[in-house]
Amino acid sequence: MSAIDTLIAAVLPSSLTLSLVRRLMKSTGIGHGGIVTKSGEMKAAAAALTKAGVDKRSLVLFDVGGNIGQWTLAAKQMHPSAQVHVFEPSASHLVKLRSSLDGLDGVKINPMALAAGEGEATLYKDADITGLASLTKRNLAHVGLSMELSETIKLGTLDDYCASHGITAIDMLKIDVEGHELDVLKGGSTMLDQRKVAVVQFEFGGCNVDTRTFFRDFYDFFEARNYAIHIAGPGGRLTPVRRYREFNEQFSTTNYIAIRRGG
């Protein structure tokens, strides 16, 4: 134990020390994700688009895991002329999503999930309207929740969708699919291998415990394709993840943004 560790242990109760650590981590963006209006992710996304050298006058955005439209609404407020492709498979979410986005120009709603392959799958939920819907039946007993609701949904891939809709480039690919973000990326390998996606925003957190995916999986995926990962912090701050460390395996909901190197 270092001298500073010894001093902290002697002066502060362990519960207070943990509270301070959590606060410090959140100040960098770790554990600060989850709520679009409070996380700073939209400002960070805008900063990432600038860093990637994207022309914001003609943006093509993908909202994968549209839920009830929070991200798309925020994106359209920030970039009114953007074309947004929204993907949401849950029938009850789609009702609210369509209502929320009604009247907005340049928004295409797709009643499906993007994944590693095409077909059908079971979507599990803890409530009719929820931010926790996942293709994995998560064990959430420790927070008093149960994923007992389910529905059959349609799956497609990013590559097939782009090919069939004539989409040759994506300025921002936002993915929030409760632990299956890596599957979406694998289903878009061609677009990403060909560097046709400028910026990728994705969540990493408790869902990845249930899906057994790790931050290292994301780091290696993007590093192999020459993308630089950043933590999206409060106020829109982008903190680069310069190399992989075991410390990065923090399962408290965090927004990350991968930016294509070299524009």
WOUR-V17319 format. One record per residue. N is the residue number from 1. RES is the residue in three letters. SS is DSSP state (2 for helix, 1 for strand, 0 for the rest). PSI is psi in whole degrees, 0 to 359 (* if undefined). NEAR is the number of other C-alpha atoms within 12 Angstrom. Layout:
n->N res->RES ss->SS psi->PSI near->NEAR
n->N res->RES ss->SS psi->PSI near->NEAR
This chain:
n->1 res->MET ss->0 psi->133 near->8
n->2 res->SER ss->0 psi->169 near->8
n->3 res->ALA ss->2 psi->320 near->9
n->4 res->ILE ss->2 psi->323 near->11
n->5 res->ASP ss->2 psi->318 near->13
n->6 res->THR ss->2 psi->319 near->12
n->7 res->LEU ss->2 psi->315 near->13
n->8 res->ILE ss->2 psi->316 near->19
n->9 res->ALA ss->2 psi->326 near->17
n->10 res->ALA ss->2 psi->327 near->12
n->11 res->VAL ss->2 psi->321 near->13
n->12 res->LEU ss->0 psi->139 near->17
n->13 res->PRO ss->0 psi->151 near->13
n->14 res->SER ss->2 psi->323 near->15
n->15 res->SER ss->2 psi->321 near->13
n->16 res->LEU ss->2 psi->322 near->14
n->17 res->THR ss->2 psi->315 near->18
n->18 res->LEU ss->2 psi->321 near->15
n->19 res->SER ss->2 psi->317 near->14
n->20 res->LEU ss->2 psi->320 near->16
n->21 res->VAL ss->2 psi->315 near->18
n->22 res->ARG ss->2 psi->318 near->19
n->23 res->ARG ss->2 psi->318 near->17
n->24 res->LEU ss->2 psi->319 near->17
n->25 res->MET ss->2 psi->318 near->24
n->26 res->LYS ss->2 psi->329 near->26
n->27 res->SER ss->2 psi->339 near->25
n->28 res->THR ss->2 psi->349 near->29
n->29 res->GLY ss->0 psi->344 near->39
n->30 res->ILE ss->0 psi->119 near->36
n->31 res->GLY ss->0 psi->10 near->32
n->32 res->HIS ss->0 psi->5 near->36
n->33 res->GLY ss->0 psi->187 near->37
n->34 res->GLY ss->0 psi->315 near->32
n->35 res->ILE ss->0 psi->115 near->21
n->36 res->VAL ss->2 psi->316 near->32
n->37 res->THR ss->2 psi->345 near->20
n->38 res->LYS ss->2 psi->343 near->22
n->39 res->SER ss->2 psi->341 near->32
n->40 res->GLY ss->0 psi->6 near->32
n->41 res->GLU ss->2 psi->328 near->39
n->42 res->MET ss->2 psi->319 near->38
n->43 res->LYS ss->2 psi->322 near->30
n->44 res->ALA ss->2 psi->322 near->37
n->45 res->ALA ss->2 psi->318 near->45
n->46 res->ALA ss->2 psi->320 near->36
n->47 res->ALA ss->2 psi->323 near->30
n->48 res->ALA ss->2 psi->320 near->40
n->49 res->LEU ss->2 psi->320 near->37
n->50 res->THR ss->2 psi->316 near->23
n->51 res->LYS ss->2 psi->327 near->25
n->52 res->ALA ss->0 psi->354 near->29
n->53 res->GLY ss->0 psi->29 near->21
n->54 res->VAL ss->0 psi->142 near->28
n->55 res->ASP ss->0 psi->109 near->21
n->56 res->LYS ss->2 psi->357 near->28
n->57 res->ARG ss->2 psi->344 near->16
n->58 res->SER ss->2 psi->56 near->19
n->59 res->LEU ss->0 psi->143 near->32
n->60 res->VAL ss->1 psi->114 near->37
n->61 res->LEU ss->1 psi->143 near->41
n->62 res->PHE ss->1 psi->125 near->43
n->63 res->ASP ss->1 psi->96 near->44
n->64 res->VAL ss->1 psi->111 near->46
n->65 res->GLY ss->0 psi->58 near->45
n->66 res->GLY ss->0 psi->338 near->47
n->67 res->ASN ss->0 psi->242 near->43
n->68 res->ILE ss->0 psi->16 near->35
n->69 res->GLY ss->0 psi->10 near->35
n->70 res->GLN ss->2 psi->312 near->31
n->71 res->TRP ss->2 psi->316 near->41
n->72 res->THR ss->2 psi->319 near->45
n->73 res->LEU ss->2 psi->314 near->32
n->74 res->ALA ss->2 psi->321 near->29
n->75 res->ALA ss->2 psi->319 near->39
n->76 res->LYS ss->2 psi->329 near->31
n->77 res->GLN ss->2 psi->323 near->18
n->78 res->MET ss->2 psi->325 near->19
n->79 res->HIS ss->0 psi->78 near->28
n->80 res->PRO ss->0 psi->331 near->22
n->81 res->SER ss->0 psi->0 near->20
n->82 res->ALA ss->0 psi->146 near->30
n->83 res->GLN ss->1 psi->123 near->29
n->84 res->VAL ss->1 psi->127 near->37
n->85 res->HIS ss->1 psi->116 near->41
n->86 res->VAL ss->1 psi->136 near->40
n->87 res->PHE ss->1 psi->119 near->44
n->88 res->GLU ss->0 psi->121 near->41
n->89 res->PRO ss->0 psi->339 near->39
n->90 res->SER ss->0 psi->128 near->41
n->91 res->ALA ss->2 psi->316 near->28
n->92 res->SER ss->2 psi->325 near->24
n->93 res->HIS ss->2 psi->322 near->32
n->94 res->LEU ss->2 psi->325 near->29
n->95 res->VAL ss->2 psi->311 near->22
n->96 res->LYS ss->2 psi->323 near->22
n->97 res->LEU ss->2 psi->312 near->34
n->98 res->ARG ss->2 psi->322 near->29
n->99 res->SER ss->2 psi->318 near->18
n->100 res->SER ss->2 psi->323 near->23
n->101 res->LEU ss->2 psi->2 near->30
n->102 res->ASP ss->0 psi->131 near->19
n->103 res->GLY ss->0 psi->351 near->13
n->104 res->LEU ss->0 psi->130 near->25
n->105 res->ASP ss->0 psi->151 near->19
n->106 res->GLY ss->0 psi->24 near->25
n->107 res->VAL ss->1 psi->125 near->31
n->108 res->LYS ss->1 psi->120 near->28
n->109 res->ILE ss->1 psi->127 near->35
n->110 res->ASN ss->1 psi->116 near->32
n->111 res->PRO ss->0 psi->69 near->28
n->112 res->MET ss->0 psi->168 near->35
n->113 res->ALA ss->1 psi->145 near->47
n->114 res->LEU ss->1 psi->141 near->46
n->115 res->ALA ss->0 psi->195 near->39
n->116 res->ALA ss->0 psi->342 near->25
n->117 res->GLY ss->0 psi->172 near->23
n->118 res->GLU ss->0 psi->161 near->21
n->119 res->GLY ss->1 psi->212 near->16
n->120 res->GLU ss->1 psi->158 near->20
n->121 res->ALA ss->1 psi->170 near->25
n->122 res->THR ss->1 psi->129 near->24
n->123 res->LEU ss->1 psi->127 near->34
n->124 res->TYR ss->1 psi->143 near->30
n->125 res->LYS ss->1 psi->155 near->32
n->126 res->ASP ss->0 psi->346 near->26
n->127 res->ALA ss->0 psi->166 near->21
n->128 res->ASP ss->0 psi->315 near->24
n->129 res->ILE ss->0 psi->120 near->21
n->130 res->THR ss->0 psi->155 near->26
n->131 res->GLY ss->0 psi->8 near->27
n->132 res->LEU ss->0 psi->5 near->37
n->133 res->ALA ss->0 psi->131 near->40
n->134 res->SER ss->1 psi->153 near->41
n->135 res->LEU ss->0 psi->354 near->37
n->136 res->THR ss->0 psi->135 near->28
n->137 res->LYS ss->0 psi->92 near->29
n->138 res->ARG ss->0 psi->150 near->31
n->139 res->ASN ss->0 psi->100 near->23
n->140 res->LEU ss->0 psi->27 near->19
n->141 res->ALA ss->2 psi->331 near->12
n->142 res->HIS ss->2 psi->345 near->9
n->143 res->VAL ss->2 psi->15 near->11
n->144 res->GLY ss->0 psi->26 near->10
n->145 res->LEU ss->0 psi->154 near->17
n->146 res->SER ss->0 psi->133 near->19
n->147 res->MET ss->0 psi->65 near->27
n->148 res->GLU ss->0 psi->344 near->22
n->149 res->LEU ss->1 psi->147 near->25
n->150 res->SER ss->1 psi->159 near->26
n->151 res->GLU ss->1 psi->155 near->25
n->152 res->THR ss->1 psi->132 near->21
n->153 res->ILE ss->1 psi->164 near->28
n->154 res->LYS ss->1 psi->139 near->25
n->155 res->LEU ss->1 psi->145 near->31
n->156 res->GLY ss->1 psi->180 near->32
n->157 res->THR ss->0 psi->154 near->30
n->158 res->LEU ss->2 psi->315 near->45
n->159 res->ASP ss->2 psi->315 near->32
n->160 res->ASP ss->2 psi->321 near->25
n->161 res->TYR ss->2 psi->314 near->31
n->162 res->CYS ss->2 psi->318 near->26
n->163 res->ALA ss->2 psi->317 near->16
n->164 res->SER ss->2 psi->340 near->12
n->165 res->HIS ss->2 psi->8 near->14
n->166 res->GLY ss->0 psi->31 near->12
n->167 res->ILE ss->0 psi->116 near->22
n->168 res->THR ss->0 psi->348 near->22
n->169 res->ALA ss->0 psi->146 near->30
n->170 res->ILE ss->1 psi->128 near->38
n->171 res->ASP ss->1 psi->318 near->42
n->172 res->MET ss->1 psi->129 near->44
n->173 res->LEU ss->1 psi->105 near->46
n->174 res->LYS ss->1 psi->128 near->41
n->175 res->ILE ss->1 psi->121 near->41
n->176 res->ASP ss->0 psi->87 near->47
n->177 res->VAL ss->0 psi->32 near->42
n->178 res->GLU ss->0 psi->60 near->40
n->179 res->GLY ss->0 psi->353 near->36
n->180 res->HIS ss->0 psi->24 near->41
n->181 res->GLU ss->2 psi->321 near->42
n->182 res->LEU ss->2 psi->326 near->36
n->183 res->ASP ss->2 psi->320 near->33
n->184 res->VAL ss->2 psi->317 near->42
n->185 res->LEU ss->2 psi->320 near->37
n->186 res->LYS ss->2 psi->325 near->26
n->187 res->GLY ss->0 psi->351 near->27
n->188 res->GLY ss->0 psi->25 near->35
n->189 res->SER ss->2 psi->322 near->27
n->190 res->THR ss->2 psi->312 near->24
n->191 res->MET ss->2 psi->319 near->30
n->192 res->LEU ss->2 psi->321 near->35
n->193 res->ASP ss->2 psi->324 near->22
n->194 res->GLN ss->0 psi->5 near->19
n->195 res->ARG ss->0 psi->41 near->28
n->196 res->LYS ss->0 psi->3 near->31
n->197 res->VAL ss->1 psi->122 near->41
n->198 res->ALA ss->1 psi->316 near->43
n->199 res->VAL ss->1 psi->139 near->45
n->200 res->VAL ss->1 psi->126 near->48
n->201 res->GLN ss->1 psi->130 near->50
n->202 res->PHE ss->1 psi->155 near->43
n->203 res->GLU ss->1 psi->149 near->47
n->204 res->PHE ss->1 psi->131 near->44
n->205 res->GLY ss->0 psi->215 near->34
n->206 res->GLY ss->0 psi->329 near->31
n->207 res->CYS ss->2 psi->327 near->35
n->208 res->ASN ss->2 psi->344 near->34
n->209 res->VAL ss->2 psi->314 near->24
n->210 res->ASP ss->2 psi->326 near->21
n->211 res->THR ss->2 psi->356 near->25
n->212 res->ARG ss->0 psi->42 near->21
n->213 res->THR ss->0 psi->150 near->25
n->214 res->PHE ss->0 psi->161 near->30
n->215 res->PHE ss->2 psi->327 near->39
n->216 res->ARG ss->2 psi->326 near->25
n->217 res->ASP ss->2 psi->318 near->24
n->218 res->PHE ss->2 psi->317 near->37
n->219 res->TYR ss->2 psi->313 near->33
n->220 res->ASP ss->2 psi->321 near->20
n->221 res->PHE ss->2 psi->311 near->27
n->222 res->PHE ss->2 psi->324 near->37
n->223 res->GLU ss->2 psi->321 near->23
n->224 res->ALA ss->2 psi->338 near->20
n->225 res->ARG ss->0 psi->11 near->27
n->226 res->ASN ss->0 psi->46 near->23
n->227 res->TYR ss->1 psi->144 near->35
n->228 res->ALA ss->1 psi->125 near->35
n->229 res->ILE ss->1 psi->140 near->37
n->230 res->HIS ss->1 psi->149 near->40
n->231 res->ILE ss->1 psi->131 near->45
n->232 res->ALA ss->1 psi->109 near->45
n->233 res->GLY ss->0 psi->175 near->35
n->234 res->PRO ss->2 psi->143 near->32
n->235 res->GLY ss->2 psi->7 near->24
n->236 res->GLY ss->2 psi->13 near->31
n->237 res->ARG ss->0 psi->139 near->28
n->238 res->LEU ss->1 psi->118 near->35
n->239 res->THR ss->1 psi->114 near->26
n->240 res->PRO ss->1 psi->141 near->24
n->241 res->VAL ss->0 psi->97 near->28
n->242 res->ARG ss->0 psi->332 near->15
n->243 res->ARG ss->0 psi->160 near->17
n->244 res->TYR ss->0 psi->137 near->22
n->245 res->ARG ss->0 psi->152 near->14
n->246 res->GLU ss->2 psi->334 near->13
n->247 res->PHE ss->2 psi->334 near->14
n->248 res->ASN ss->2 psi->345 near->29
n->249 res->GLU ss->0 psi->67 near->25
n->250 res->GLN ss->0 psi->115 near->29
n->251 res->PHE ss->0 psi->43 near->27
n->252 res->SER ss->0 psi->127 near->24
n->253 res->THR ss->0 psi->118 near->33
n->254 res->THR ss->1 psi->140 near->40
n->255 res->ASN ss->1 psi->131 near->47
n->256 res->TYR ss->1 psi->150 near->50
n->257 res->ILE ss->1 psi->123 near->46
n->258 res->ALA ss->1 psi->126 near->47
n->259 res->ILE ss->1 psi->129 near->44
n->260 res->ARG ss->1 psi->124 near->36
n->261 res->ARG ss->0 psi->146 near->23
n->262 res->GLY ss->0 psi->13 near->15
n->263 res->GLY ss->0 psi->* near->21
